């Protein structure tokens, strides 16, 4: 026995009541549970602490930031041991035209060149940097569309659809666990039901998961959930509805969840997730339609300087305009205009003497060389909407963020939820709102996402499972990050093991990076 975790209250991830037991770890797996006599093993004192499976982030956007800084400090300090990337149609592969691919990668800044083409090459590069957390990926539809259709917002024709099917098939054969779409984003707005069904069928044949950021998350949100339910039903594929709570109020939120419940009752394999923020976060550049990005920086500058192009842009239905109130759209940081940081676009417009929409386009013109780095916050949710989603037995929480670190090459980067999603969930759902018992909350963070993903060897504590463990103080685990100070590490996480290797001991990073890049090779999945 290499390691014994001694005296903790063990929650196994299934939702069952906890038991006080020791855990024996050998060869990266759990070798024994109970009273363990192994005096020669390394001892980890878990007295007074909860011992749970490592948390699974079912909806992450760390595809690129893990290459820049593989320590994943924001995740490790929250007990996260597995991240699912490639969500919302965003991701690092496949790469068709490298000049376009960066527009569908969260956090892309050119620090790490896109030197691969297929998903297998990207996973090889990810393995080389040795991430601190385990990683599994979906094939992102945004990159499929950019590779086969370019920046056109027209539906794919038959040849383009077939080209995307080939790329998706390659990605699934090279280790992807499924396929994701982000139908609100410019690169995917033109995707038709026919092409999506063809790609979902390819995913279903491979036994993969179809994860969907739906077409509308403001008006007609429930109708958009119905659209992807119908696609998944026709394609015979498992469905995950991403961040299900819409931006249009609690009644529409209930209709979205009711649609999933009805499909589930009819026998469809579907679940959903939700991020842990009372606001949405995305790039200000989603205001820009694809045609304005097609010619790179020079073309973007020309369009933003043209009155005719601006008028056309202002008719473009974007995520920000769907909010319907510029007071609710806040810019987190404006690097070239720091005095405008943390202000609403309505207030920025007043200060600039401009219409808020024009003010936003002015700022994007100033950032034409790096148009995707200004992030905006959309104040569109309320606590009751979140509570009703999170108590639902099919709802897994997710970060909807990138992994970051308060020092090193990502120190100045921000993404809301990165440092706080799992710690917020525990603090709010267990301690403050008391909507879930500890064993229920652990299940939602571990066993539930593992089941959705089809993983048999992670997400639960049992003999033979991978030794991914989070060991924490249930009364002290919580977030310290705030909306305008988001880069603060969570508190209360004492020890974290990834594949049996301590990544955090007594709240201090060990420097070990023992994460595995998981590649799906077909069922059964025993990672």
C-alpha positions in Angstrom: 0.0 0.0 0.0 1.5 3.3 -1.0 -0.9 5.8 0.7 -3.5 5.5 3.4 -6.1 8.3 3.9 -7.0 7.8 7.5 -10.0 8.6 9.6 -12.1 10.6 7.2 -15.9 10.6 6.6 -16.1 8.9 3.3 -18.8 10.0 0.8 -18.6 7.5 -2.0 -20.3 9.6 -4.7 -23.4 7.5 -5.1 -25.6 9.6 -2.8 -25.5 7.0 0.0 -24.9 8.1 3.6 -21.2 8.4 4.5 -19.1 6.0 6.5 -16.0 6.6 8.6 -13.2 4.6 7.0 -9.6 4.5 5.9 -8.8 4.4 2.2 -5.8 2.5 0.9 -4.2 3.6 -2.4 -1.9 1.6 -4.6 -0.8 2.0 -8.2 -3.1 5.1 -8.7 -6.2 3.2 -7.6 -8.2 2.6 -4.5 -7.0 -0.7 -3.2 -8.9 -1.0 0.1 -11.7 0.6 2.2 -12.1 0.1 5.9 -9.7 -0.2 8.8 -6.3 -0.5 7.2 -3.1 -1.6 8.8 -0.3 -0.4 6.6 2.4 1.2 8.8 4.9 1.6 6.0 2.5 3.6 3.8 2.4 7.4 3.5 -0.3 8.6 5.9 -2.8 11.4 5.1 -4.8 12.5 8.2 -8.4 13.1 7.2 -9.8 13.3 10.7 -12.7 15.8 10.8 -12.7 16.1 7.0 -14.9 14.7 4.3 -13.3 12.3 1.8 -15.0 12.3 -1.6 -14.3 11.4 -5.2 -12.5 14.2 -7.0 -15.0 16.7 -8.5 -15.9 16.5 -12.2 -16.3 19.7 -14.1 -18.7 18.5 -16.8 -18.7 21.9 -18.6 -15.2 23.5 -18.9 -13.5 25.7 -21.4 -9.9 25.0 -20.4 -8.9 23.6 -23.8 -6.3 26.4 -24.3 -5.4 27.6 -20.8 -4.3 24.1 -19.8 -1.6 24.4 -22.5 -0.5 27.8 -21.3 -0.4 26.8 -17.6 -1.1 23.1 -16.9 -1.1 23.6 -13.1 -4.8 24.2 -13.1 -4.5 25.9 -9.7 -8.0 27.4 -9.7 -9.4 23.8 -10.2 -7.1 21.9 -7.8 -7.9 24.3 -4.9 -11.6 23.3 -5.4 -11.0 19.6 -5.4 -11.6 19.3 -9.2 -9.7 16.3 -10.7 -11.4 15.9 -14.1 -12.4 18.6 -16.7 -14.6 18.0 -19.8 -13.5 20.4 -22.5 -14.6 21.1 -26.0 -18.0 22.5 -24.9 -20.3 25.0 -26.6 -18.7 24.3 -29.9 -15.4 25.9 -28.7 -12.2 24.0 -28.6 -8.7 23.6 -30.0 -9.3 20.9 -32.7 -9.7 20.2 -35.4 -7.9 23.1 -36.9 -8.8 24.0 -40.5 -7.5 27.5 -41.1 -5.4 28.5 -38.1 -6.2 32.1 -38.8 -9.9 31.4 -38.1 -9.6 28.7 -35.4 -8.6 31.1 -32.7 -12.1 32.7 -32.9 -13.6 29.5 -31.4 -11.1 29.0 -28.6 -11.7 30.6 -25.2 -8.6 32.3 -23.9 -6.7 32.1 -27.2 -3.9 34.6 -27.3 -1.3 33.0 -29.6 1.0 32.1 -26.7 0.8 28.5 -27.8 0.6 28.3 -31.6 -2.0 26.0 -33.1 0.7 23.6 -34.5 -1.7 20.6 -34.8 -4.6 19.9 -37.1 -6.5 16.9 -35.9 -7.9 16.2 -32.4 -5.3 13.5 -31.8 -2.5 15.9 -32.4 -4.1 18.4 -29.9 -4.4 15.6 -27.3 -0.8 14.6 -27.9 0.3 18.2 -27.1 -1.9 18.3 -24.0 -0.3 15.1 -22.8 3.2 16.7 -23.3 2.5 19.6 -21.0 1.3 17.1 -18.2 -1.9 18.8 -16.9 -2.5 18.6 -13.1 -6.1 17.4 -13.7 -7.5 14.7 -15.9 -9.0 15.9 -19.2 -11.5 14.5 -21.6 -12.8 16.3 -24.7 -15.7 16.7 -27.0 -15.4 17.6 -30.7 -16.5 21.3 -31.0 -18.9 22.1 -33.8 -17.5 25.7 -34.1 -14.2 24.3 -35.3 -16.0 21.8 -37.7 -17.9 24.7 -39.2 -14.9 27.0 -39.5 -12.9 24.2 -41.2 -15.7 23.2 -43.7 -17.8 26.3 -44.1 -15.6 29.1 -42.9 -17.2 32.2 -41.5 -20.4 31.9 -43.6 -23.6 31.9 -41.6 -25.4 29.9 -44.3 -26.3 26.3 -43.6 -23.8 23.7 -44.7 -24.4 22.1 -48.1 -24.2 18.4 -48.7 -20.4 18.4 -49.4 -19.7 20.7 -46.4 -21.8 18.5 -44.2 -19.9 15.4 -45.4 -16.6 17.1 -44.7 -17.7 17.9 -41.1 -18.8 14.3 -40.7 -15.4 13.1 -41.7 -13.7 15.5 -39.3 -16.1 14.5 -36.5 -15.5 10.8 -37.2 -11.8 11.3 -37.0 -12.1 13.2 -33.7 -14.2 10.5 -32.2 -11.8 7.8 -33.4 -8.9 9.8 -31.9 -10.3 9.9 -28.4 -13.2 12.4 -28.2 -16.1 11.4 -25.9 -18.7 13.2 -28.0 -19.7 16.3 -29.9 -20.7 19.8 -28.8 -22.5 22.7 -30.3 -22.8 26.4 -29.5 -25.7 27.5 -31.7 -25.8 31.1 -30.4 -22.3 31.9 -31.5 -21.5 33.5 -34.9 -19.6 30.5 -36.3 -22.6 28.2 -35.7 -25.6 30.4 -36.1 -26.2 29.1 -39.6 -26.1 25.4 -38.6 -29.3 23.7 -39.9 -31.2 21.0 -38.3 -30.2 18.7 -41.2 -26.5 19.1 -40.7 -26.8 18.9 -36.9 -28.8 15.7 -37.2 -26.2 14.2 -39.5 -23.4 15.0 -37.0 -25.4 13.9 -34.0 -26.0 10.6 -35.8 -22.3 10.2 -36.3 -21.8 10.8 -32.6 -24.6 8.4 -31.6 -23.1 5.6 -33.8 -19.8 6.0 -31.9 -21.6 5.9 -28.5 -20.7 9.5 -27.7 -22.4 12.3 -26.0 -24.1 15.3 -27.7 -23.7 18.4 -25.6 -25.7 21.5 -26.7 -25.6 25.2 -26.0 -29.0 25.8 -27.5 -29.8 28.2 -30.4 -31.7 30.7 -28.2 -31.2 31.3 -24.5 -33.4 34.4 -24.3 -36.7 34.4 -26.1 -38.0 31.0 -27.2 -35.5 29.2 -25.1 -37.8 26.3 -24.4 -38.5 25.9 -28.1 -34.7 25.7 -28.6 -34.4 23.0 -26.0 -37.2 21.2 -27.9 -35.1 21.5 -31.1 -32.1 19.7 -29.7 -34.3 17.1 -28.0 -35.8 16.3 -31.4 -32.4 16.2 -33.1 -31.0 13.8 -30.4 -34.1 11.6 -30.6 -33.8 11.3 -34.4 -30.1 10.7 -34.1 -30.4 8.2 -31.3 -27.7 9.9 -29.3 -27.3 10.7 -25.6 -28.0 14.4 -24.9 -26.6 16.9 -22.4 -28.3 20.3 -22.4 -25.7 22.9 -21.4 -26.4 25.6 -18.8 -30.1 25.1 -19.1 -31.4 28.2 -17.3 -32.2 30.8 -20.0 -31.9 34.5 -20.0 -35.6 35.1 -20.1 -37.1 34.6 -16.6 -38.2 31.8 -14.4 -41.3 30.8 -16.4 -39.2 30.0 -19.4 -36.6 28.3 -17.2 -39.4 26.0 -15.9 -40.6 25.3 -19.5 -37.0 24.3 -20.4 -36.7 21.9 -17.5 -40.2 20.5 -18.1 -39.3 19.7 -21.7 -36.3 17.7 -20.5 -38.5 15.9 -17.9 -41.0 15.0 -20.6 -38.3 13.6 -22.9 -36.8 11.6 -20.0 -40.2 10.2 -19.1 -40.6 9.1 -22.7 -37.4 7.2 -22.5 -34.9 9.6 -24.0 -31.4 9.6 -22.4 -31.0 13.3 -21.5 -29.6 15.4 -18.6 -28.5 19.0 -18.1 -26.0 21.2 -16.3 -25.9 24.8 -15.0 -23.1 27.1 -14.1 -22.9 28.6 -10.6 -23.1 32.3 -11.4 -26.0 34.7 -11.2 -24.8 36.1 -14.5 -23.5 34.9 -17.8 -20.0 35.5 -19.1 -18.8 35.7 -22.7 -16.7 37.7 -25.1 -17.8 41.2 -26.2 -16.8 40.1 -29.7 -19.9 38.1 -30.0 -21.5 41.4 -31.1 -19.5 41.0 -34.3 -21.1 38.9 -37.1 -18.8 36.4 -38.9 -18.8 38.4 -42.2 -17.0 41.2 -40.4 -14.3 38.9 -39.1 -13.7 37.1 -42.4 -10.8 39.3 -43.5 -8.8 39.5 -40.3 -7.7 42.6 -38.4 -7.6 44.9 -41.5 -11.1 43.9 -42.6 -12.5 44.3 -39.1 -11.0 47.8 -38.8 -12.5 48.7 -42.1 -16.0 47.4 -41.2 -16.0 49.1 -37.8 -15.0 52.4 -39.5 -17.8 52.1 -42.1 -21.2 53.6 -41.2 -22.9 51.1 -43.6 -21.2 48.1 -42.0 -21.9 49.4 -38.5 -25.6 49.8 -39.3 -25.7 46.2 -40.6 -23.8 45.0 -37.5 -26.4 46.7 -35.2 -29.2 44.6 -36.7 -27.2 41.4 -35.9 -29.0 39.4 -33.1 -26.2 38.6 -30.6 -26.0 37.2 -27.1 -25.6 40.7 -25.7 -28.5 42.3 -27.6 -30.7 39.4 -26.5 -30.5 40.7 -23.0 -32.5 43.7 -24.1 -31.0 46.2 -21.5 -27.5 47.6 -21.9 -27.6 48.4 -18.1 -27.3 44.6 -17.5 -24.3 44.2 -19.8 -21.1 45.0 -17.8 -17.5 44.9 -19.2 -15.1 43.2 -16.8 -11.8 44.7 -17.9 -11.1 47.1 -20.8 -7.3 46.9 -21.2 -6.9 50.1 -23.3 -9.5 52.0 -21.3 -9.2 50.8 -17.7 -11.4 53.7 -16.5 -14.3 52.0 -18.3 -13.7 48.6 -16.7 -16.5 47.3 -14.4 -19.1 49.6 -16.0 -22.3 48.8 -17.9 -22.4 49.5 -21.6 -25.2 51.9 -20.8 -22.8 53.9 -18.5 -19.9 53.6 -20.9 -22.1 55.0 -23.6 -23.0 57.9 -21.5 -19.4 58.6 -20.7 -18.4 58.3 -24.3 -21.4 60.3 -25.5 -22.4 57.4 -27.7 -25.2 54.9 -28.2 -24.2 51.9 -26.0 -24.1 49.6 -29.0 -21.8 52.0 -30.9 -19.7 52.5 -27.7 -19.2 48.7 -27.7 -18.2 48.7 -31.3 -15.8 51.6 -30.7 -14.0 49.5 -28.0 -13.9 46.6 -30.3 -12.3 48.8 -33.0 -9.6 49.8 -30.6 -9.1 46.0 -29.8 -9.2 44.9 -33.5 -5.8 43.1 -33.2 -7.2 41.1 -30.2 -10.9 41.4 -30.5 -11.8 38.5 -28.3 -10.1 39.6 -25.0 -12.7 41.9 -23.6 -15.2 39.9 -21.5 -18.7 40.9 -20.7 -21.0 40.0 -17.8 -24.7 39.6 -18.5 -26.9 40.0 -15.5 -29.8 37.8 -16.5 -30.4 35.2 -13.8 -31.8 35.2 -10.3 -31.3 32.9 -7.3 -34.7 31.2 -7.6 -34.0 30.1 -11.1 -30.7 28.6 -10.0 -32.2 26.9 -7.0 -34.9 25.2 -9.0 -32.3 23.9 -11.6 -29.8 22.8 -9.0 -32.2 20.7 -6.9 -33.3 18.8 -10.0 -31.9 15.2 -9.9 -30.7 15.5 -13.5 -28.7 18.7 -13.0 -24.9 18.6 -12.6 -23.0 21.9 -11.8 -20.2 23.0 -14.1 -17.7 25.9 -14.2 -18.4 27.1 -17.7 -15.0 28.6 -17.3 -11.3 28.2 -18.0 -8.7 26.9 -15.5 -6.5 29.8 -14.3 -3.8 30.5 -11.7 -3.1 33.6 -9.6 0.5 33.6 -10.7 2.4 32.7 -13.8 1.4 33.2 -17.4 -2.4 33.3 -16.7 -2.2 35.6 -13.7 -3.8 38.6 -15.5 -6.5 36.5 -17.2 -10.0 36.3 -15.8 -13.0 34.0 -16.3 -15.8 34.1 -13.8 -16.4 30.8 -12.1 -12.8 29.6 -12.6 -11.9 30.0 -8.9 -15.3 29.6 -7.4 -17.8 27.3 -9.2 -17.5 24.1 -7.0 -16.8 26.0 -3.8 -19.8 28.3 -4.4 -22.0 25.2 -5.1 -21.0 23.6 -1.8 -21.3 26.7 0.2 -24.7 27.8 -1.3 -26.4 24.5 -1.8 -25.3 22.7 1.4 -24.5 25.4 4.0 -26.5 28.5 3.1 -29.6 27.4 1.2 -29.6 23.9 2.7 -31.2 22.5 -0.4 -29.0 19.5 -0.7 -27.5 17.1 1.9 -23.8 16.7 1.8 -24.1 13.3 0.2 -26.5 14.6 -2.4 -24.2 17.5 -3.2 -21.2 15.2 -3.5 -23.2 13.0 -5.9 -24.0 15.9 -8.1 -20.3 16.9 -8.3 -19.0 13.3 -8.8 -21.1 10.3 -9.5 -23.8 12.1 -11.5 -21.4 13.6 -14.1 -19.5 10.4 -14.3 -22.7 8.5 -15.1 -23.7 11.1 -17.7 -20.3 10.8 -19.3 -20.4 7.0 -19.2 -17.3 6.7 -16.9 -17.2 3.6 -14.8 -13.8 4.1 -13.1 -14.2 7.6 -11.8 -16.7 9.6 -9.8 -17.2 7.1 -7.1 -15.0 5.7 -4.3 -14.8 1.9 -4.6 -12.1 -0.7 -4.8 -10.5 -0.6 -8.2 -11.6 3.0 -9.0 -9.0 5.6 -9.9 -7.8 7.4 -6.8 -9.0 10.9 -7.6 -9.9 12.3 -4.2 -11.0 15.6 -2.7 -10.5 15.9 1.1 -12.0 19.0 2.7 -13.5 20.8 5.6 -17.2 20.9 5.0 -17.7 23.9 7.2 -14.9 25.9 5.6 -15.0 25.0 2.0 -16.2 28.0 0.0 -15.4 30.7 -2.5 -13.6 33.9 -1.9 -13.8 35.2 -5.4 -16.2 38.0 -6.2 -17.6 39.5 -9.4 -14.9 42.1 -9.7 -12.2 40.3 -7.8 -12.6 36.9 -9.5 -9.0 35.6 -9.2 -9.0 34.5 -5.6 -8.4 30.8 -4.6 -11.1 29.0 -2.8 -10.7 28.0 0.8 -11.2 24.9 2.9 -9.9 22.2 0.5 -7.1 20.4 2.4 -5.9 17.5 0.2 -6.4 16.6 -3.4 -5.2 13.4 -5.1 -5.2 12.9 -8.9 -4.6 9.3 -10.0 -3.2 8.6 -6.5 -0.7 11.4 -6.5 -1.1 14.3 -4.0 -1.6 17.5 -5.9 -2.6 19.5 -2.8 -1.5 18.8 0.7 -2.6 20.8 3.7 -3.9 23.4 1.3 -0.5 23.8 -0.4 0.1 22.7 -4.0 2.7 20.0 -4.3 3.7 20.8 -7.8 2.7 17.3 -9.0 0.9 17.1 -12.3 -0.4 13.6 -12.6 -3.5 14.2 -14.7 -4.3 11.9 -17.5 -5.6 12.8 -21.0 -8.4 10.4 -21.4 -9.1 9.0 -24.8 -12.3 7.1 -25.6 -11.7 3.8 -27.4 -15.3 2.6 -27.4 -17.5 1.1 -24.7 -17.2 -0.1 -22.0 -15.5 3.0 -20.6 -13.3 2.1 -17.6 -11.2 5.2 -17.2 
